[in-house]
Amino acid sequence: MQLFFILTVCQLNSYSQQVKRIISLAPSITENLYLIEAQDKLVGCTSYCTLAVNDGVQQVGSTIDFNIEKILLLKPDLVITMQLTKPQDVEAMRKLGINVKVFQTPKDFNEICMQNLEIARLTGNVAASEKAIAKAKHQVDSLRNGMKYFPKKKVFFQLGANPLFAVLEHSFLNDYIVFSNAENIVKEIKTGIISRESVLSKNPDVIFIATMGGFGAEEKKVWENYKGLKAASTKSIFLIESETSCSPTPENFAKAFADVVKCMKK
């Protein structure tokens, strides 16, 4: 067993040393690469990868719509993406001899940390990853402890407006609610789509609206106009920055959770 472990570690180290040219097809992957100090290996990214774009990294498209010819020209050792990339496109890249690693959307904060560490193992930046994870976990644990005895509130966390879309229980975003010693009002639905009437009937104490798509400010005004809505009467309707809250990295989660806690305490 010990010999197997040693061989596995040696194989991973050998592989990570060979990975010198990486293309990221997801903003969260790019942010994870920066977090573990592996951005020097990044040769391609999407147009939504703000950090890399600002550093002049070659853009190849988006997570869903990218240019395979551009990817080939960049000669990557590894392409990393999320499950939003169509399986047929992943298969097309692999048939062309491109090494592709696909990550699933993490279901909770722990999976966010584990994915960051897995990326670090692929790139050889494990020490930087462990440091970043430890810092994020310390921040999250400290915030959670501060909310243990805080009055339990009912929360609605909104992600979209057309249709109205809610954070589901089996999502890393739900941890913002659970870690705050609060209750997610959305339990029974499976797709995340919910009617405004349903939200009003559950009468949440707090409403969070992700700024994704620029609809947040308008939605905040809509909710504030409902008489009898607890969140409106107590001025507990808040905008949460989607670039941090919806982009799963250990650092982003800790930052977004701090924003949520600050709002919950108001």
N, C-alpha and C positions, 0 to 999 in steps of 0.2 A: 504493500500500500504506500509506504514511504517512498519507494523507488518510483512508483507511478506518479506521485505528486511532484517529485524532483524533475522527472522527464517532462511532465506537463508544463511546469514553470519554465523549463529550458526552452520548450517549443514555443511558448507564448513570447518569451524574451526574444527568441530568434525571429519570430514573425513580426513583432513590433519594431525591430531594428530595420526590417525590410520596408515597412510602411513609411514612406517619406513624402508621398504626394497623395493628398486626400481631397475628395470633392464631397461637400455636404449639400444634400438636397432638402434640408429642413432648417429653419431658423434656430430651433431649440438645439439641434445637433451642433450647429455652428457656435452657439453660445456655450455649450458644454465643452467644445474644443478650446475656446478661449479661457474658460474657467480652469481647465487642467493645464494651461500654458502650452497647448499644442497647435496654436494658430500659425506657427511658422511652417507647418506641414500642409496648410490649406491652400490649394491651388485653384479651387473652383467652388462656387456657392450659388444660391438662388438670389434673385433680385430683392428678396425680403430679408436677407441676412444682413441687417444694418451694420453690425460691427465689421464684417468682412468687406462689404461694399465700400465702407468709408476708408478701409485700408487698401483699396484698389484691387481686391481679389477678383479674378475673372468671373463674370456672371454667366450661368448656363441656362437660365430660365427659372421655373418655379418647381415646387414639390410635385405638382401634377403635370405640368407642361414644360418639359426641358428639351434641350437640343443634344441628342446623343452624339452627333458629329463633333460638337464642341467638346463634349466629354472625352471622346476618343483622342482628340488633338492634344488635350491636356495630359494624356498618358498617366492616369491615376493608378496608384497601387491599391487604392480602396475608395469605394463610393459608399457613403453612409446616408441612409434615409429613414423615413418613418413609414408607417403602413398606409398613409394617404397616397403614396406613390402607387400607381396601378401595377398589379402583379404582372401583367403582360409586358409592361415597360421594364420591370426588374428582370424578367426572363430574357427580354431582348438584349439588355446590357450583358447579361451573363453569357449568352450565346456568342457575343462578340469578344468574350474573354475578359470582361471587366469583373473584378471582384466586388460584389455588392453585399453590404450588411444592412438588414432591415430591422428596425426596432419597433416594437408595439408601443402604443400610447400607454404610459405608465398609469396604473390604477390607484396608486397612493404615493405618499412622500417617500416611503421606503424604496419603492421601485424606481423613483426618480434618482435616488442616491445610487442604487445598484446599477442603473444604466450608465450613470456618469462614470462609475468605476469600471464598467465593462468597456466603455469607449477608451478609457485610460489604459486598460490592458492591451487594447489593439494598437495604441500609439506609443506605449512605453512611458506613460506619464502617471504612473500609479501613485507616486509620492504626492504629487500636486493634487490629485483627485482626493486622496485620503485626507489631506489637509483641508480642502474645500468642504468636503462632506462633514468633517468633524466640526468645523466652524458653523455650518448651516444647522446641524443637529443641535448644537449648543444653544444657538439663537432660538430655534423652534421649541426646544424643551423649556427654556426659560420663559417664553411667552405662554406656553401651555400651562405651566405651573401657576402663572399669574392669573389664569382664567378659571382655575379649578373651582373656586368658590364664588364665581361671578354668577348672578341670576341667569338661569337657563332661558334662552330666547329662541323663538321660531324664526328661521331665516329662509328667504327666497334669494337665490343667486341666479341672475339672468345673464345669458350669453348672446341672445339674438332677439330681433324684434319681428322679423317677417320670415317664418313664423316665430312666435314667442318661444324661446328655448331656455330650458333650465339645466342647472348642474344636477347630475344624477348621483345616486349614492355610491355607485361603483366607479368613481372617477377621482383622480388626484385632487381636483378642485373641491370635492366634498370634504377633504381633510381640513380645508380652511374653516369650514363650519364645525365639524366634529372637534377639532383641536381647540376651538373657542368655547367648548362646553355648551354648544348650541345644537339645535335640531333642524335638519333640512326638511322643509314642508313637503318636498317632492319625494314620494316613496313608491307609489304604486305604478307610475308610468315607466315605460321601457325605452322610448325613443328620445325623450327629453322635450318633445313638443308639448306645450301646455297652453290652455286658454287663459285669458286674462280673468275671466269669471272664476275659474278654478283657484287662481292665486288669491283673488279677493275673498273667496269663501273660506280659505284657510287663514286669512288675515294675519300675515307675518308681522313680527315685531320689527324686523330689519330687512331691508332689501339692498342687495349689492348688484350693481350693473357693470359688467365688463365693458370697456370703451371700444371694443373691437368693432370695426366698421363705421365708427363715427356716429352711431345712433344713440349713444349713451345719454347725452345731455337732453335730448328730446324725450327719451323714455322716462328720464327722471322727472321731467315736468308733467308727463302723463300721469305717473303714479301719485305725484304730489296733489293732483286735483281730485283724487278720490276721497270723499268724505267718509269717515268711519274706518278708514284703513289705518291701523295702528302705526305702521311705519311712517305714514304721512303725518299723522297728528303729533308724533314725537320727533319729527324731522330726522328720521333714521333711514333715509334713502341715500345711498352713497355710490359714487363712481369709483371703480377699481381699474387701475391701468392694466390693460390686457397684455401688453408687451412683457410684463413680469408675471402676472397671475396665470396667464394661459401658456407660457413658454416653460416647459418643465426642465429646470435645472435646480440643483440644490440651493444655489444662491438666490435665484428668482423666487423660489417657493418661500424662503425665509423672509425676503423683502416684502412679498405680497401678503404673507401671513401677518407681518408686523403692521401693515396698513389695515388689514381686517380687524385685528385686535384693537388698534387705536380707535377705529370707528365703533366697534362694539361697546367700548367703554364710555362713549359719549352719552 
